[in-house]
Amino acid sequence: MSAETPVQSAGTFARLRLRFRDWRGTRPFWAGLFTLLGGVPIAYFPYATLKLGTMSLAMATTAGAGSLIIGVLLVTLGLTMWFQQATRVFAGVAAIVLALVSLVVSNIGGFIVGFLLAMLGGALAVSWAPGKAQAAGAGSGDADQGPSDEGAVENDPQAAPGQPGTAYGTPDAEHGQPADRTPEGTWADSANGGYRVG
């Protein structure tokens, strides 16, 4: 390969992976995945028949229909989190409530596995917030701007040292040293050898 060889465009797999990453970043992906996976054991275990040699163990309960409904609703809520981001808070709260109900209705919430996955997915959905779009031309030059001034306290030259509105390290008029803002702090006198008492 020489320096004059034309650069090949990214392969199909790389393009699909990048598109999936962009899609995943604009929605509560992990919340939807955990909620969806939490619905599977909740719906499956009441209808499962486990074979151990010649012995079959059926876990069917009288609440099998309730377990199926809870499992299907959790799968639906997981898909809703992916494709309808505006309803993420409702879907998250509903997933948490259904996970709690599954403890009683569906074999201890799908043997705790489905319960934990649905609770985690619901909590992630409630806490997820969409990212802010960067302005055009924003790049690495914005990194040195620092935080905004929202909520900042302005320096008040009339404020007493150690009070709100005084910048840290503002000299105290009496001692000529930075003000001590600790509640137990007192200034040292020359009578005690310059040690701080407090």
C-alpha positions as CSV (number, residue, x, y, z in Angstrom):
1,M,0.0,0.0,0.0
2,S,1.4,3.4,-0.9
3,A,0.6,6.9,0.1
4,E,-1.2,7.4,-3.2
5,T,-3.6,4.5,-2.7
6,P,-7.2,5.9,-2.4
7,V,-8.7,5.5,1.0
8,Q,-11.5,3.0,1.0
9,S,-14.8,4.0,2.7
10,A,-15.8,2.2,5.8
11,G,-17.2,-1.3,5.4
12,T,-20.8,-2.2,5.7
13,F,-20.3,-3.6,9.2
14,A,-18.6,-0.4,10.4
15,R,-21.3,1.8,9.0
16,L,-24.1,-0.3,10.5
17,R,-22.3,-0.3,13.9
18,L,-21.9,3.5,13.8
19,R,-25.5,4.0,12.9
20,F,-26.6,1.6,15.7
21,R,-24.4,3.5,18.2
22,D,-26.0,6.9,17.1
23,W,-29.5,5.3,17.4
24,R,-28.7,3.9,20.8
25,G,-27.3,7.2,22.1
26,T,-30.6,9.1,21.4
27,R,-32.8,6.9,23.6
28,P,-32.8,5.0,26.9
29,F,-31.4,1.9,25.3
30,W,-30.2,0.0,28.3
31,A,-33.4,0.7,30.2
32,G,-35.5,-0.8,27.4
33,L,-33.2,-3.8,27.1
34,F,-33.3,-4.6,30.9
35,T,-37.0,-4.1,31.0
36,L,-37.5,-6.3,28.0
37,L,-35.3,-9.0,29.4
38,G,-37.0,-8.8,32.7
39,G,-40.4,-9.6,31.1
40,V,-39.1,-12.9,29.6
41,P,-38.5,-14.9,32.8
42,I,-41.7,-13.5,34.4
43,A,-43.8,-14.7,31.5
44,Y,-41.8,-18.0,30.8
45,F,-41.4,-19.7,34.2
46,P,-45.1,-20.3,35.0
47,Y,-45.5,-22.2,31.8
48,A,-42.2,-24.0,31.8
49,T,-41.9,-27.7,32.3
50,L,-38.6,-28.9,33.5
51,K,-37.6,-32.5,32.7
52,L,-35.2,-34.3,35.1
53,G,-34.8,-37.8,33.7
54,T,-38.2,-39.4,33.8
55,M,-39.6,-36.8,36.2
56,S,-41.2,-33.7,34.9
57,L,-41.5,-30.6,37.1
58,A,-44.3,-28.2,36.1
59,M,-44.2,-24.7,37.6
60,A,-47.6,-23.7,36.5
61,T,-49.5,-21.7,39.0
62,T,-53.1,-20.4,39.3
63,A,-51.8,-17.0,38.4
64,G,-50.2,-18.1,35.1
65,A,-52.4,-15.7,33.1
66,G,-51.3,-12.8,35.4
67,S,-47.7,-13.7,34.9
68,L,-48.1,-13.8,31.1
69,I,-49.8,-10.4,31.1
70,I,-47.1,-8.9,33.3
71,G,-44.3,-10.4,31.1
72,V,-45.9,-9.2,27.9
73,L,-46.5,-5.7,29.3
74,L,-42.8,-5.5,30.4
75,V,-41.7,-6.5,26.9
76,T,-44.0,-3.9,25.5
77,L,-42.7,-1.2,27.9
78,G,-39.1,-2.1,26.9
79,L,-39.9,-1.5,23.3
80,T,-41.8,1.7,24.1
81,M,-38.7,3.0,25.8
82,W,-36.8,2.4,22.6
83,F,-39.2,3.8,20.1
84,Q,-41.2,6.5,22.1
85,Q,-38.6,8.3,24.2
86,A,-41.2,10.9,25.3
87,T,-43.0,8.3,27.4
88,R,-39.9,7.1,29.2
89,V,-40.9,8.3,32.7
90,F,-44.3,6.7,32.4
91,A,-42.8,3.5,31.0
92,G,-40.2,3.4,33.8
93,V,-42.7,3.9,36.6
94,A,-45.0,1.3,35.0
95,A,-42.1,-1.2,34.8
96,I,-41.2,-0.7,38.4
97,V,-44.9,-1.2,39.5
98,L,-45.2,-4.3,37.3
99,A,-41.9,-5.7,38.7
100,L,-43.2,-5.2,42.2
101,V,-46.5,-6.9,41.4
102,S,-44.6,-9.8,39.8
103,L,-43.2,-10.7,43.2
104,V,-46.6,-11.8,44.4
105,V,-48.1,-13.0,41.1
106,S,-45.3,-14.7,39.2
107,N,-43.2,-17.2,41.2
108,I,-41.3,-14.5,43.1
109,G,-40.9,-12.3,40.1
110,G,-39.5,-14.9,37.8
111,F,-37.3,-16.3,40.5
112,I,-36.0,-12.8,41.3
113,V,-34.2,-12.5,38.0
114,G,-37.1,-10.9,36.1
115,F,-37.9,-8.7,39.1
116,L,-34.4,-7.3,39.3
117,L,-34.0,-6.8,35.6
118,A,-37.4,-5.0,35.4
119,M,-36.6,-2.9,38.4
120,L,-33.2,-1.9,37.0
121,G,-34.8,-1.1,33.6
122,G,-37.5,1.0,35.1
123,A,-35.1,3.0,37.3
124,L,-32.8,3.6,34.3
125,A,-35.8,4.8,32.2
126,V,-36.9,7.3,34.9
127,S,-33.4,8.7,35.4
128,W,-32.5,8.9,31.7
129,A,-32.4,12.4,30.1
130,P,-31.7,13.1,26.5
131,G,-28.4,14.6,25.6
132,K,-28.0,18.2,24.5
133,A,-27.2,18.8,20.9
134,Q,-24.0,20.6,20.2
135,A,-24.1,23.8,18.2
136,A,-22.6,23.8,14.8
137,G,-18.9,24.5,14.9
138,A,-18.6,23.4,18.5
139,G,-15.5,21.5,19.0
140,S,-12.6,21.1,21.4
141,G,-12.3,24.9,21.7
142,D,-15.3,24.9,24.0
143,A,-13.6,22.8,26.6
144,D,-11.8,25.7,28.3
145,Q,-14.9,27.8,28.8
146,G,-15.7,26.3,32.2
147,P,-19.1,26.2,33.9
148,S,-21.8,28.8,33.4
149,D,-22.4,31.6,35.8
150,E,-25.8,30.3,36.7
151,G,-26.2,30.2,40.5
152,A,-22.8,31.9,41.1
153,V,-22.5,34.4,44.0
154,E,-21.2,37.8,43.0
155,N,-18.3,39.3,45.1
156,D,-19.7,42.0,47.3
157,P,-16.9,44.4,48.3
158,Q,-19.0,45.6,51.2
159,A,-19.5,42.2,52.7
160,A,-17.6,41.3,55.9
161,P,-14.8,38.7,55.5
162,G,-16.0,35.2,56.0
163,Q,-19.6,36.0,55.0
164,P,-21.4,34.8,51.9
165,G,-20.7,37.1,48.9
166,T,-17.0,37.3,49.9
167,A,-14.5,35.5,47.7
168,Y,-12.4,32.9,49.4
169,G,-9.1,34.4,50.4
170,T,-10.3,38.0,50.6
171,P,-8.0,39.7,53.1
172,D,-9.4,40.5,56.5
173,A,-9.2,44.2,57.3
174,E,-8.0,43.6,60.9
175,H,-5.3,41.0,60.2
176,G,-4.4,41.6,56.6
177,Q,-4.6,37.8,55.9
178,P,-7.2,35.8,54.1
179,A,-10.4,35.5,56.1
180,D,-10.9,32.1,57.9
181,R,-14.3,30.9,56.9
182,T,-14.5,27.8,59.2
183,P,-17.1,28.1,62.0
184,E,-14.6,27.2,64.7
185,G,-11.8,29.3,63.3
186,T,-10.5,32.2,65.4
187,W,-7.5,34.4,64.7
188,A,-4.4,33.9,66.7
189,D,-3.3,36.6,69.0
190,S,0.3,37.5,69.6
191,A,-0.2,36.7,73.3
192,N,-0.3,32.9,72.6
193,G,2.7,32.9,70.3
194,G,0.7,33.1,67.1
195,Y,-1.0,29.7,67.4
196,R,-4.6,29.4,66.4
197,V,-7.1,28.9,69.2
198,G,-10.4,27.3,68.6
